[in-house]
Amino acid sequence: MEKRKVTQYQLLKGGIDNKTLDSLKKNKNITMITLEKLCAIIGCTPNDIVEFK
């Protein structure tokens, strides 16, 4: 988000709700729909967001 200068406000306007933002901050699970929304808002791919260990 920092690289692309995307704010939390833009995420909220893009359809990401406060509860989901809180989950993201706490590294909790999100749905694939949320991941799709994040990618559309930020302008990235899931590979830019998700890391499998």
PQR file with spaces between the fields and no chain letter, atoms N, CA, C, O and H, PARSE charges and radii, in Angstrom:
ATOM       1  N    MET     1       0.821   -1.190    0.000 -0.4000 1.5000
ATOM       2  CA   MET     1       0.000    0.000    0.000 -0.0000 2.0000
ATOM       3  C    MET     1       0.868    1.260    0.000  0.5500 1.7000
ATOM       4  O    MET     1       0.559    2.240   -0.677 -0.5500 1.4000
ATOM       5  N    GLU     2       1.950    1.218    0.763 -0.4000 1.5000
ATOM       6  CA   GLU     2       2.822    2.393    0.817 -0.0000 2.0000
ATOM       7  C    GLU     2       3.437    2.693   -0.538  0.5500 1.7000
ATOM       8  O    GLU     2       3.476    3.847   -0.965 -0.5500 1.4000
ATOM       9  H    GLU     2       2.201    0.421    1.312  0.4000 1.0000
ATOM      10  N    LYS     3       3.924    1.647   -1.222 -0.4000 1.5000
ATOM      11  CA   LYS     3       4.554    1.848   -2.533 -0.0000 2.0000
ATOM      12  C    LYS     3       3.600    2.496   -3.510  0.5500 1.7000
ATOM      13  O    LYS     3       4.005    3.341   -4.308 -0.5500 1.4000
ATOM      14  H    LYS     3       3.893    0.710   -0.875  0.4000 1.0000
ATOM      15  N    ARG     4       2.331    2.109   -3.456 -0.4000 1.5000
ATOM      16  CA   ARG     4       1.335    2.595   -4.417 -0.0000 2.0000
ATOM      17  C    ARG     4       0.500    3.751   -3.862  0.5500 1.7000
ATOM      18  O    ARG     4      -0.453    4.215   -4.489 -0.5500 1.4000
ATOM      19  H    ARG     4       2.002    1.422   -2.807  0.4000 1.0000
ATOM      20  N    LYS     5       0.892    4.202   -2.659 -0.4000 1.5000
ATOM      21  CA   LYS     5       0.234    5.344   -2.011 -0.0000 2.0000
ATOM      22  C    LYS     5      -1.287    5.154   -1.884  0.5500 1.7000
ATOM      23  O    LYS     5      -2.073    6.049   -2.193 -0.5500 1.4000
ATOM      24  H    LYS     5       1.666    3.826   -2.150  0.4000 1.0000
ATOM      25  N    VAL     6      -1.669    3.959   -1.419 -0.4000 1.5000
ATOM      26  CA   VAL     6      -3.078    3.639   -1.176 -0.0000 2.0000
ATOM      27  C    VAL     6      -3.331    3.774    0.321  0.5500 1.7000
ATOM      28  O    VAL     6      -2.589    3.227    1.137 -0.5500 1.4000
ATOM      29  H    VAL     6      -1.031    3.232   -1.168  0.4000 1.0000
ATOM      30  N    THR     7      -4.383    4.508    0.674 -0.4000 1.5000
ATOM      31  CA   THR     7      -4.706    4.737    2.075 -0.0000 2.0000
ATOM      32  C    THR     7      -5.814    3.796    2.545  0.5500 1.7000
ATOM      33  O    THR     7      -6.497    3.165    1.737 -0.5500 1.4000
ATOM      34  H    THR     7      -4.985    4.952    0.011  0.4000 1.0000
ATOM      35  N    GLN     8      -5.978    3.714    3.856 -0.4000 1.5000
ATOM      36  CA   GLN     8      -7.076    2.926    4.411 -0.0000 2.0000
ATOM      37  C    GLN     8      -8.414    3.498    3.956  0.5500 1.7000
ATOM      38  O    GLN     8      -9.369    2.753    3.736 -0.5500 1.4000
ATOM      39  H    GLN     8      -5.424    4.226    4.512  0.4000 1.0000
ATOM      40  N    TYR     9      -8.480    4.799    3.819 -0.4000 1.5000
ATOM      41  CA   TYR     9      -9.709    5.441    3.348 -0.0000 2.0000
ATOM      42  C    TYR     9     -10.072    4.933    1.948  0.5500 1.7000
ATOM      43  O    TYR     9     -11.241    4.672    1.665 -0.5500 1.4000
ATOM      44  H    TYR     9      -7.703    5.404    3.998  0.4000 1.0000
ATOM      45  N    GLN    10      -9.079    4.796    1.084 -0.4000 1.5000
ATOM      46  CA   GLN    10      -9.339    4.285   -0.259 -0.0000 2.0000
ATOM      47  C    GLN    10      -9.826    2.841   -0.208  0.5500 1.7000
ATOM      48  O    GLN    10     -10.679    2.448   -1.004 -0.5500 1.4000
ATOM      49  H    GLN    10      -8.129    5.008    1.314  0.4000 1.0000
ATOM      50  N    LEU    11      -9.295    2.051    0.719 -0.4000 1.5000
ATOM      51  CA   LEU    11      -9.767    0.675    0.881 -0.0000 2.0000
ATOM      52  C    LEU    11     -11.225    0.659    1.328  0.5500 1.7000
ATOM      53  O    LEU    11     -12.030   -0.128    0.829 -0.5500 1.4000
ATOM      54  H    LEU    11      -8.602    2.371    1.366  0.4000 1.0000
ATOM      55  N    LEU    12     -11.553    1.531    2.267 -0.4000 1.5000
ATOM      56  CA   LEU    12     -12.940    1.619    2.729 -0.0000 2.0000
ATOM      57  C    LEU    12     -13.870    2.014    1.587  0.5500 1.7000
ATOM      58  O    LEU    12     -14.939    1.426    1.423 -0.5500 1.4000
ATOM      59  H    LEU    12     -10.899    2.171    2.672  0.4000 1.0000
ATOM      60  N    LYS    13     -13.469    2.999    0.805 -0.4000 1.5000
ATOM      61  CA   LYS    13     -14.275    3.440   -0.341 -0.0000 2.0000
ATOM      62  C    LYS    13     -14.379    2.354   -1.414  0.5500 1.7000
ATOM      63  O    LYS    13     -15.346    2.323   -2.176 -0.5500 1.4000
ATOM      64  H    LYS    13     -12.601    3.477    0.938  0.4000 1.0000
ATOM      65  N    GLY    14     -13.382    1.462   -1.475 -0.4000 1.5000
ATOM      66  CA   GLY    14     -13.358    0.393   -2.459 -0.0000 2.0000
ATOM      67  C    GLY    14     -14.130   -0.849   -2.042  0.5500 1.7000
ATOM      68  O    GLY    14     -14.201   -1.818   -2.798 -0.5500 1.4000
ATOM      69  H    GLY    14     -12.597    1.487   -0.856  0.4000 1.0000
ATOM      70  N    GLY    15     -14.711   -0.829   -0.840 -0.4000 1.5000
ATOM      71  CA   GLY    15     -15.542   -1.948   -0.416 -0.0000 2.0000
ATOM      72  C    GLY    15     -14.951   -2.834    0.663  0.5500 1.7000
ATOM      73  O    GLY    15     -15.532   -3.865    1.002 -0.5500 1.4000
ATOM      74  H    GLY    15     -14.653   -0.042   -0.225  0.4000 1.0000
ATOM      75  N    ILE    16     -13.814   -2.453    1.204 -0.4000 1.5000
ATOM      76  CA   ILE    16     -13.222   -3.199    2.311 -0.0000 2.0000
ATOM      77  C    ILE    16     -13.752   -2.576    3.605  0.5500 1.7000
ATOM      78  O    ILE    16     -13.554   -1.385    3.847 -0.5500 1.4000
ATOM      79  H    ILE    16     -13.343   -1.615    0.929  0.4000 1.0000
ATOM      80  N    ASP    17     -14.425   -3.379    4.436 -0.4000 1.5000
ATOM      81  CA   ASP    17     -15.030   -2.793    5.642 -0.0000 2.0000
ATOM      82  C    ASP    17     -14.046   -2.733    6.811  0.5500 1.7000
ATOM      83  O    ASP    17     -12.962   -3.314    6.758 -0.5500 1.4000
ATOM      84  H    ASP    17     -14.586   -4.346    4.239  0.4000 1.0000
ATOM      85  N    ASN    18     -14.445   -2.021    7.867 -0.4000 1.5000
ATOM      86  CA   ASN    18     -13.579   -1.820    9.036 -0.0000 2.0000
ATOM      87  C    ASN    18     -13.188   -3.141    9.692  0.5500 1.7000
ATOM      88  O    ASN    18     -12.048   -3.301   10.129 -0.5500 1.4000
ATOM      89  H    ASN    18     -15.325   -1.549    7.911  0.4000 1.0000
ATOM      90  N    LYS    19     -14.113   -4.077    9.762 -0.4000 1.5000
ATOM      91  CA   LYS    19     -13.838   -5.371   10.375 -0.0000 2.0000
ATOM      92  C    LYS    19     -12.735   -6.103    9.607  0.5500 1.7000
ATOM      93  O    LYS    19     -11.851   -6.711   10.211 -0.5500 1.4000
ATOM      94  H    LYS    19     -15.038   -3.947    9.407  0.4000 1.0000
ATOM      95  N    THR    20     -12.788   -6.043    8.299 -0.4000 1.5000
ATOM      96  CA   THR    20     -11.771   -6.684    7.469 -0.0000 2.0000
ATOM      97  C    THR    20     -10.431   -5.984    7.620  0.5500 1.7000
ATOM      98  O    THR    20      -9.396   -6.646    7.700 -0.5500 1.4000
ATOM      99  H    THR    20     -13.506   -5.549    7.808  0.4000 1.0000
ATOM     100  N    LEU    21     -10.433   -4.663    7.660 -0.4000 1.5000
ATOM     101  CA   LEU    21      -9.187   -3.922    7.881 -0.0000 2.0000
ATOM     102  C    LEU    21      -8.548   -4.320    9.207  0.5500 1.7000
ATOM     103  O    LEU    21      -7.330   -4.472    9.295 -0.5500 1.4000
ATOM     104  H    LEU    21     -11.274   -4.125    7.595  0.4000 1.0000
ATOM     105  N    ASP    22      -9.375   -4.489   10.237 -0.4000 1.5000
ATOM     106  CA   ASP    22      -8.878   -4.912   11.542 -0.0000 2.0000
ATOM     107  C    ASP    22      -8.268   -6.309   11.453  0.5500 1.7000
ATOM     108  O    ASP    22      -7.220   -6.572   12.044 -0.5500 1.4000
ATOM     109  H    ASP    22     -10.365   -4.365   10.166  0.4000 1.0000
ATOM     110  N    SER    23      -8.925   -7.204   10.712 -0.4000 1.5000
ATOM     111  CA   SER    23      -8.401   -8.560   10.525 -0.0000 2.0000
ATOM     112  C    SER    23      -7.051   -8.534    9.813  0.5500 1.7000
ATOM     113  O    SER    23      -6.136   -9.273   10.177 -0.5500 1.4000
ATOM     114  H    SER    23      -9.776   -6.990   10.232  0.4000 1.0000
ATOM     115  N    LEU    24      -6.933   -7.689    8.809 -0.4000 1.5000
ATOM     116  CA   LEU    24      -5.673   -7.573    8.071 -0.0000 2.0000
ATOM     117  C    LEU    24      -4.547   -7.087    8.980  0.5500 1.7000
ATOM     118  O    LEU    24      -3.424   -7.588    8.915 -0.5500 1.4000
ATOM     119  H    LEU    24      -7.676   -7.089    8.513  0.4000 1.0000
ATOM     120  N    LYS    25      -4.854   -6.115    9.821 -0.4000 1.5000
ATOM     121  CA   LYS    25      -3.848   -5.572   10.730 -0.0000 2.0000
ATOM     122  C    LYS    25      -3.373   -6.622   11.727  0.5500 1.7000
ATOM     123  O    LYS    25      -2.226   -6.594   12.171 -0.5500 1.4000
ATOM     124  H    LYS    25      -5.766   -5.708    9.875  0.4000 1.0000
ATOM     125  N    LYS    26      -4.270   -7.554   12.077 -0.4000 1.5000
ATOM     126  CA   LYS    26      -3.945   -8.593   13.066 -0.0000 2.0000
ATOM     127  C    LYS    26      -3.503   -9.899   12.413  0.5500 1.7000
ATOM     128  O    LYS    26      -3.406  -10.928   13.081 -0.5500 1.4000
ATOM     129  H    LYS    26      -5.202   -7.577   11.717  0.4000 1.0000
ATOM     130  N    ASN    27      -3.232   -9.859   11.092 -0.4000 1.5000
ATOM     131  CA   ASN    27      -2.787  -11.031   10.339 -0.0000 2.0000
ATOM     132  C    ASN    27      -3.753  -12.208   10.449  0.5500 1.7000
ATOM     133  O    ASN    27      -3.332  -13.362   10.528 -0.5500 1.4000
ATOM     134  H    ASN    27      -3.310   -9.023   10.549  0.4000 1.0000
ATOM     135  N    LYS    28      -5.042  -11.906   10.453 -0.4000 1.5000
ATOM     136  CA   LYS    28      -6.057  -12.955   10.471 -0.0000 2.0000
ATOM     137  C    LYS    28      -6.433  -13.312    9.036  0.5500 1.7000
ATOM     138  O    LYS    28      -6.004  -12.653    8.089 -0.5500 1.4000
ATOM     139  H    LYS    28      -5.383  -10.968   10.389  0.4000 1.0000
ATOM     140  N    ASN    29      -7.233  -14.354    8.890 -0.4000 1.5000
ATOM     141  CA   ASN    29      -7.648  -14.827    7.570 -0.0000 2.0000
ATOM     142  C    ASN    29      -8.600  -13.845    6.890  0.5500 1.7000
ATOM     143  O    ASN    29      -9.370  -13.139    7.541 -0.5500 1.4000
ATOM     144  H    ASN    29      -7.581  -14.889    9.660  0.4000 1.0000
ATOM     145  N    ILE    30      -8.521  -13.824    5.563 -0.4000 1.5000
ATOM     146  CA   ILE    30      -9.466  -13.056    4.752 -0.0000 2.0000
ATOM     147  C    ILE    30      -9.998  -13.974    3.661  0.5500 1.7000
ATOM     148  O    ILE    30      -9.422  -15.028    3.390 -0.5500 1.4000
ATOM     149  H    ILE    30      -7.896  -14.397    5.033  0.4000 1.0000
ATOM     150  N    THR    31     -11.089  -13.574    3.044 -0.4000 1.5000
ATOM     151  CA   THR    31     -11.677  -14.379    1.981 -0.0000 2.0000
ATOM     152  C    THR    31     -11.008  -14.068    0.646  0.5500 1.7000
ATOM     153  O    THR    31     -10.307  -13.066    0.496 -0.5500 1.4000
ATOM     154  H    THR    31     -11.557  -12.718    3.265  0.4000 1.0000
ATOM     155  N    MET    32     -11.241  -14.943   -0.304 -0.4000 1.5000
ATOM     156  CA   MET    32     -10.715  -14.715   -1.651 -0.0000 2.0000
ATOM     157  C    MET    32     -11.373  -13.487   -2.278  0.5500 1.7000
ATOM     158  O    MET    32     -10.741  -12.780   -3.064 -0.5500 1.4000
ATOM     159  H    MET    32     -11.810  -15.757   -0.182  0.4000 1.0000
ATOM     160  N    ILE    33     -12.618  -13.233   -1.943 -0.4000 1.5000
ATOM     161  CA   ILE    33     -13.312  -12.044   -2.459 -0.0000 2.0000
ATOM     162  C    ILE    33     -12.609  -10.784   -1.958  0.5500 1.7000
ATOM     163  O    ILE    33     -12.414   -9.832   -2.713 -0.5500 1.4000
ATOM     164  H    ILE    33     -13.131  -13.807   -1.305  0.4000 1.0000
ATOM     165  N    THR    34     -12.230  -10.785   -0.681 -0.4000 1.5000
ATOM     166  CA   THR    34     -11.507   -9.645   -0.123 -0.0000 2.0000
ATOM     167  C    THR    34     -10.155   -9.491   -0.794  0.5500 1.7000
ATOM     168  O    THR    34      -9.734   -8.374   -1.097 -0.5500 1.4000
ATOM     169  H    THR    34     -12.389  -11.558   -0.067  0.4000 1.0000
ATOM     170  N    LEU    35      -9.474  -10.602   -1.030 -0.4000 1.5000
ATOM     171  CA   LEU    35      -8.188  -10.558   -1.715 -0.0000 2.0000
ATOM     172  C    LEU    35      -8.346   -9.966   -3.114  0.5500 1.7000
ATOM     173  O    LEU    35      -7.519   -9.170   -3.559 -0.5500 1.4000
ATOM     174  H    LEU    35      -9.816  -11.509   -0.784  0.4000 1.0000
ATOM     175  N    GLU    36      -9.406  -10.359   -3.794 -0.4000 1.5000
ATOM     176  CA   GLU    36      -9.674   -9.821   -5.133 -0.0000 2.0000
ATOM     177  C    GLU    36      -9.916   -8.314   -5.080  0.5500 1.7000
ATOM     178  O    GLU    36      -9.409   -7.572   -5.921 -0.5500 1.4000
ATOM     179  H    GLU    36     -10.078  -11.006   -3.433  0.4000 1.0000
ATOM     180  N    LYS    37     -10.694   -7.861   -4.087 -0.4000 1.5000
ATOM     181  CA   LYS    37     -10.950   -6.428   -3.931 -0.0000 2.0000
ATOM     182  C    LYS    37      -9.659   -5.672   -3.643  0.5500 1.7000
ATOM     183  O    LYS    37      -9.412   -4.611   -4.217 -0.5500 1.4000
ATOM     184  H    LYS    37     -11.106   -8.464   -3.403  0.4000 1.0000
ATOM     185  N    LEU    38      -8.833   -6.225   -2.749 -0.4000 1.5000
ATOM     186  CA   LEU    38      -7.564   -5.577   -2.417 -0.0000 2.0000
ATOM     187  C    LEU    38      -6.686   -5.414   -3.650  0.5500 1.7000
ATOM     188  O    LEU    38      -6.103   -4.353   -3.876 -0.5500 1.4000
ATOM     189  H    LEU    38      -9.033   -7.087   -2.283  0.4000 1.0000
ATOM     190  N    CYS    39      -6.598   -6.464   -4.435 -0.4000 1.5000
ATOM     191  CA   CYS    39      -5.775   -6.404   -5.647 -0.0000 2.0000
ATOM     192  C    CYS    39      -6.298   -5.356   -6.625  0.5500 1.7000
ATOM     193  O    CYS    39      -5.520   -4.629   -7.243 -0.5500 1.4000
ATOM     194  H    CYS    39      -7.072   -7.325   -4.252  0.4000 1.0000
ATOM     195  N    ALA    40      -7.617   -5.286   -6.760 -0.4000 1.5000
ATOM     196  CA   ALA    40      -8.206   -4.299   -7.673 -0.0000 2.0000
ATOM     197  C    ALA    40      -7.936   -2.873   -7.194  0.5500 1.7000
ATOM     198  O    ALA    40      -7.621   -1.994   -7.996 -0.5500 1.4000
ATOM     199  H    ALA    40      -8.249   -5.876   -6.258  0.4000 1.0000
ATOM     200  N    ILE    41      -8.058   -2.648   -5.892 -0.4000 1.5000
ATOM     201  CA   ILE    41      -7.866   -1.304   -5.342 -0.0000 2.0000
ATOM     202  C    ILE    41      -6.395   -0.900   -5.401  0.5500 1.7000
ATOM     203  O    ILE    41      -6.060    0.211   -5.810 -0.5500 1.4000
ATOM     204  H    ILE    41      -8.313   -3.362   -5.240  0.4000 1.0000
ATOM     205  N    ILE    42      -5.522   -1.819   -4.985 -0.4000 1.5000
ATOM     206  CA   ILE    42      -4.098   -1.503   -4.901 -0.0000 2.0000
ATOM     207  C    ILE    42      -3.426   -1.547   -6.269  0.5500 1.7000
ATOM     208  O    ILE    42      -2.442   -0.848   -6.508 -0.5500 1.4000
ATOM     209  H    ILE    42      -5.794   -2.722   -4.652  0.4000 1.0000
ATOM     210  N    GLY    43      -3.965   -2.373   -7.167 -0.4000 1.5000
ATOM     211  CA   GLY    43      -3.372   -2.507   -8.495 -0.0000 2.0000
ATOM     212  C    GLY    43      -2.224   -3.500   -8.489  0.5500 1.7000
ATOM     213  O    GLY    43      -1.131   -3.211   -8.976 -0.5500 1.4000
ATOM     214  H    GLY    43      -4.765   -2.941   -6.973  0.4000 1.0000
ATOM     215  N    CYS    44      -2.488   -4.680   -7.927 -0.4000 1.5000
ATOM     216  CA   CYS    44      -1.455   -5.699   -7.831 -0.0000 2.0000
ATOM     217  C    CYS    44      -2.056   -7.076   -8.091  0.5500 1.7000
ATOM     218  O    CYS    44      -3.233   -7.192   -8.431 -0.5500 1.4000
ATOM     219  H    CYS    44      -3.376   -4.915   -7.531  0.4000 1.0000
ATOM     220  N    THR    45      -1.252   -8.106   -7.930 -0.4000 1.5000
ATOM     221  CA   THR    45      -1.732   -9.473   -8.071 -0.0000 2.0000
ATOM     222  C    THR    45      -1.709  -10.135   -6.694  0.5500 1.7000
ATOM     223  O    THR    45      -1.064   -9.624   -5.779 -0.5500 1.4000
ATOM     224  H    THR    45      -0.295   -8.012   -7.654  0.4000 1.0000
ATOM     225  N    PRO    46      -2.408  -11.271   -6.531 -0.5600 1.5000
ATOM     226  CA   PRO    46      -2.369  -11.971   -5.239  0.2800 2.0000
ATOM     227  C    PRO    46      -0.926  -12.342   -4.814  0.5500 1.7000
ATOM     228  O    PRO    46      -0.617  -12.378   -3.623 -0.5500 1.4000
ATOM     229  N    ASN    47      -0.066  -12.611   -5.787 -0.4000 1.5000
ATOM     230  CA   ASN    47       1.318  -12.947   -5.458 -0.0000 2.0000
ATOM     231  C    ASN    47       2.048  -11.790   -4.753  0.5500 1.7000
ATOM     232  O    ASN    47       3.013  -12.011   -4.021 -0.5500 1.4000
ATOM     233  H    ASN    47      -0.316  -12.581   -6.755  0.4000 1.0000
ATOM     234  N    ASP    48       1.582  -10.574   -4.981 -0.4000 1.5000
ATOM     235  CA   ASP    48       2.184   -9.415   -4.320 -0.0000 2.0000
ATOM     236  C    ASP    48       1.749   -9.301   -2.863  0.5500 1.7000
ATOM     237  O    ASP    48       2.405   -8.628   -2.068 -0.5500 1.4000
ATOM     238  H    ASP    48       0.798  -10.394   -5.575  0.4000 1.0000
ATOM     239  N    ILE    49       0.641   -9.961   -2.510 -0.4000 1.5000
ATOM     240  CA   ILE    49       0.064   -9.841   -1.178 -0.0000 2.0000
ATOM     241  C    ILE    49       0.290  -11.086   -0.337  0.5500 1.7000
ATOM     242  O    ILE    49       0.610  -10.988    0.848 -0.5500 1.4000
ATOM     243  H    ILE    49       0.108  -10.508   -3.156  0.4000 1.0000
ATOM     244  N    VAL    50       0.126  -12.254   -0.940 -0.4000 1.5000
ATOM     245  CA   VAL    50       0.136  -13.514   -0.214 -0.0000 2.0000
ATOM     246  C    VAL    50       1.512  -14.168   -0.287  0.5500 1.7000
ATOM     247  O    VAL    50       2.167  -14.173   -1.330 -0.5500 1.4000
ATOM     248  H    VAL    50      -0.133  -12.334   -1.902  0.4000 1.0000
ATOM     249  N    GLU    51       1.928  -14.716    0.847 -0.4000 1.5000
ATOM     250  CA   GLU    51       3.172  -15.476    0.900 -0.0000 2.0000
ATOM     251  C    GLU    51       2.897  -16.785    1.612  0.5500 1.7000
ATOM     252  O    GLU    51       2.384  -16.790    2.731 -0.5500 1.4000
ATOM     253  H    GLU    51       1.396  -14.711    1.694  0.4000 1.0000
ATOM     254  N    PHE    52       3.232  -17.892    0.975 -0.4000 1.5000
ATOM     255  CA   PHE    52       3.072  -19.209    1.581 -0.0000 2.0000
ATOM     256  C    PHE    52       4.387  -19.636    2.193  0.5500 1.7000
ATOM     257  O    PHE    52       5.446  -19.499    1.581 -0.5500 1.4000
ATOM     258  H    PHE    52       3.649  -17.888    0.066  0.4000 1.0000
ATOM     259  N    LYS    53       4.312  -20.153    3.405 -0.4000 1.5000
ATOM     260  CA   LYS    53       5.518  -20.621    4.093 -0.0000 2.0000
ATOM     261  C    LYS    53       5.400  -22.087    4.403  0.5500 1.7000
ATOM     262  O    LYS    53       6.315  -22.671    4.983 -0.5500 1.4000
ATOM     263  H    LYS    53       3.452  -20.264    3.903  0.4000 1.0000
